[in-house]
Amino acid sequence: MLSPIGSFSSVPLQPAVNPARLDRAAAPATTAKTNELSGAHQFGSLFTKLVDEVGATQQTAAAETQKVMLGQSDQLHSAMISLQESSLALGLMVEVRNKLVESYQELMRMPV
């Protein structure tokens, strides 16, 4: 059975407890706080990974472009493809950031 949003509890349920009646008050405060923090940590590490991957594609594109410009490689098409991949990755990251900021602003406008 699914529980309502925000009522996730990692505490094992006893047979006498009805899972549909569980809410934040039934779960220990430390468990709920730990789950919230781990979720925030997972989101932060996901976004950090995205930024690192974009940086890696930009470094790869710069290295391939430099090789072509110095005459160490004649793979111009490969360098151009890397530059385009880097550009697309950066554009995607910027759009994800814009959506996150927009979502945050929308949440802040909600009445409590």
C-alpha positions as YAML, in Angstrom:
chain: A
units: angstrom
residues:
- id: 1
  name: MET
  ca: [0.00, 0.00, 0.00]
- id: 2
  name: LEU
  ca: [1.29, 3.48, -0.85]
- id: 3
  name: SER
  ca: [1.57, 6.10, 1.84]
- id: 4
  name: PRO
  ca: [0.84, 9.80, 1.31]
- id: 5
  name: ILE
  ca: [3.64, 12.10, 0.22]
- id: 6
  name: GLY
  ca: [5.90, 13.06, 3.09]
- id: 7
  name: SER
  ca: [4.97, 10.12, 5.30]
- id: 8
  name: PHE
  ca: [7.77, 7.73, 4.35]
- id: 9
  name: SER
  ca: [9.10, 5.89, 7.36]
- id: 10
  name: SER
  ca: [11.93, 3.39, 7.42]
- id: 11
  name: VAL
  ca: [10.76, 2.08, 10.81]
- id: 12
  name: PRO
  ca: [9.49, -1.53, 10.49]
- id: 13
  name: LEU
  ca: [5.74, -1.70, 10.91]
- id: 14
  name: GLN
  ca: [4.22, -3.91, 13.57]
- id: 15
  name: PRO
  ca: [1.23, -6.05, 12.59]
- id: 16
  name: ALA
  ca: [-1.13, -4.03, 14.87]
- id: 17
  name: VAL
  ca: [-0.37, -0.76, 13.04]
- id: 18
  name: ASN
  ca: [-2.50, 0.15, 10.04]
- id: 19
  name: PRO
  ca: [-0.10, 1.47, 7.32]
- id: 20
  name: ALA
  ca: [-2.78, 3.76, 5.87]
- id: 21
  name: ARG
  ca: [-2.95, 5.68, 9.16]
- id: 22
  name: LEU
  ca: [0.76, 6.46, 9.40]
- id: 23
  name: ASP
  ca: [1.89, 10.04, 9.14]
- id: 24
  name: ARG
  ca: [4.82, 12.19, 10.26]
- id: 25
  name: ALA
  ca: [3.62, 12.13, 13.86]
- id: 26
  name: ALA
  ca: [3.89, 8.32, 14.00]
- id: 27
  name: ALA
  ca: [7.49, 8.26, 12.72]
- id: 28
  name: PRO
  ca: [10.36, 9.23, 15.00]
- id: 29
  name: ALA
  ca: [11.61, 12.76, 14.32]
- id: 30
  name: THR
  ca: [15.21, 11.64, 13.82]
- id: 31
  name: THR
  ca: [14.23, 9.14, 11.12]
- id: 32
  name: ALA
  ca: [12.20, 11.72, 9.18]
- id: 33
  name: LYS
  ca: [15.01, 14.26, 9.48]
- id: 34
  name: THR
  ca: [17.59, 11.70, 8.32]
- id: 35
  name: ASN
  ca: [15.45, 10.79, 5.29]
- id: 36
  name: GLU
  ca: [15.05, 14.47, 4.36]
- id: 37
  name: LEU
  ca: [18.78, 15.08, 4.66]
- id: 38
  name: SER
  ca: [19.69, 12.02, 2.63]
- id: 39
  name: GLY
  ca: [17.26, 13.11, -0.10]
- id: 40
  name: ALA
  ca: [18.82, 16.57, -0.18]
- id: 41
  name: HIS
  ca: [22.28, 15.01, -0.25]
- id: 42
  name: GLN
  ca: [21.28, 12.74, -3.15]
- id: 43
  name: PHE
  ca: [19.92, 15.69, -5.10]
- id: 44
  name: GLY
  ca: [23.04, 17.74, -4.40]
- id: 45
  name: SER
  ca: [25.34, 14.93, -5.47]
- id: 46
  name: LEU
  ca: [23.27, 14.40, -8.63]
- id: 47
  name: PHE
  ca: [23.58, 18.07, -9.58]
- id: 48
  name: THR
  ca: [27.31, 18.07, -8.75]
- id: 49
  name: LYS
  ca: [27.75, 15.03, -11.00]
- id: 50
  name: LEU
  ca: [25.95, 16.85, -13.82]
- id: 51
  name: VAL
  ca: [28.23, 19.89, -13.48]
- id: 52
  name: ASP
  ca: [31.32, 17.65, -13.41]
- id: 53
  name: GLU
  ca: [30.23, 15.83, -16.56]
- id: 54
  name: VAL
  ca: [29.65, 19.12, -18.38]
- id: 55
  name: GLY
  ca: [33.09, 20.31, -17.29]
- id: 56
  name: ALA
  ca: [34.64, 17.08, -18.54]
- id: 57
  name: THR
  ca: [33.01, 17.44, -21.97]
- id: 58
  name: GLN
  ca: [34.27, 21.02, -22.19]
- id: 59
  name: GLN
  ca: [37.81, 19.96, -21.29]
- id: 60
  name: THR
  ca: [37.72, 17.16, -23.87]
- id: 61
  name: ALA
  ca: [36.49, 19.55, -26.55]
- id: 62
  name: ALA
  ca: [39.18, 22.11, -25.67]
- id: 63
  name: ALA
  ca: [41.91, 19.46, -25.78]
- id: 64
  name: GLU
  ca: [40.78, 18.13, -29.17]
- id: 65
  name: THR
  ca: [40.51, 21.66, -30.57]
- id: 66
  name: GLN
  ca: [43.99, 22.51, -29.32]
- id: 67
  name: LYS
  ca: [45.43, 19.38, -30.96]
- id: 68
  name: VAL
  ca: [43.88, 20.36, -34.29]
- id: 69
  name: MET
  ca: [45.10, 23.94, -34.02]
- id: 70
  name: LEU
  ca: [48.65, 22.85, -33.18]
- id: 71
  name: GLY
  ca: [48.70, 20.38, -36.06]
- id: 72
  name: GLN
  ca: [49.01, 17.34, -33.80]
- id: 73
  name: SER
  ca: [45.78, 15.90, -35.20]
- id: 74
  name: ASP
  ca: [43.94, 16.12, -38.49]
- id: 75
  name: GLN
  ca: [40.61, 15.03, -36.98]
- id: 76
  name: LEU
  ca: [38.78, 18.35, -37.46]
- id: 77
  name: HIS
  ca: [35.40, 16.63, -37.63]
- id: 78
  name: SER
  ca: [36.02, 14.95, -34.27]
- id: 79
  name: ALA
  ca: [36.95, 18.27, -32.68]
- id: 80
  name: MET
  ca: [33.83, 19.94, -34.08]
- id: 81
  name: ILE
  ca: [31.62, 17.11, -32.82]
- id: 82
  name: SER
  ca: [33.19, 17.45, -29.36]
- id: 83
  name: LEU
  ca: [32.59, 21.19, -29.39]
- id: 84
  name: GLN
  ca: [28.94, 20.68, -30.33]
- id: 85
  name: GLU
  ca: [28.46, 18.02, -27.62]
- id: 86
  name: SER
  ca: [29.98, 20.40, -25.11]
- id: 87
  name: SER
  ca: [27.69, 23.20, -26.22]
- id: 88
  name: LEU
  ca: [24.61, 20.99, -25.96]
- id: 89
  name: ALA
  ca: [25.62, 19.72, -22.50]
- id: 90
  name: LEU
  ca: [26.09, 23.28, -21.25]
- id: 91
  name: GLY
  ca: [22.76, 24.35, -22.72]
- id: 92
  name: LEU
  ca: [21.02, 21.42, -21.04]
- id: 93
  name: MET
  ca: [22.62, 22.23, -17.70]
- id: 94
  name: VAL
  ca: [21.53, 25.88, -17.96]
- id: 95
  name: GLU
  ca: [17.95, 24.84, -18.77]
- id: 96
  name: VAL
  ca: [17.88, 22.43, -15.81]
- id: 97
  name: ARG
  ca: [19.13, 25.22, -13.56]
- id: 98
  name: ASN
  ca: [16.48, 27.60, -14.92]
- id: 99
  name: LYS
  ca: [13.73, 25.05, -14.25]
- id: 100
  name: LEU
  ca: [15.00, 24.47, -10.71]
- id: 101
  name: VAL
  ca: [15.06, 28.20, -9.98]
- id: 102
  name: GLU
  ca: [11.60, 28.60, -11.48]
- id: 103
  name: SER
  ca: [10.27, 25.69, -9.38]
- id: 104
  name: TYR
  ca: [11.80, 27.14, -6.22]
- id: 105
  name: GLN
  ca: [10.26, 30.55, -6.93]
- id: 106
  name: GLU
  ca: [6.88, 28.92, -7.53]
- id: 107
  name: LEU
  ca: [7.12, 27.08, -4.19]
- id: 108
  name: MET
  ca: [8.02, 30.30, -2.40]
- id: 109
  name: ARG
  ca: [4.90, 32.00, -3.86]
- id: 110
  name: MET
  ca: [2.59, 29.30, -2.48]
- id: 111
  name: PRO
  ca: [0.50, 30.36, 0.51]
- id: 112
  name: VAL
  ca: [1.17, 28.37, 3.64]
...
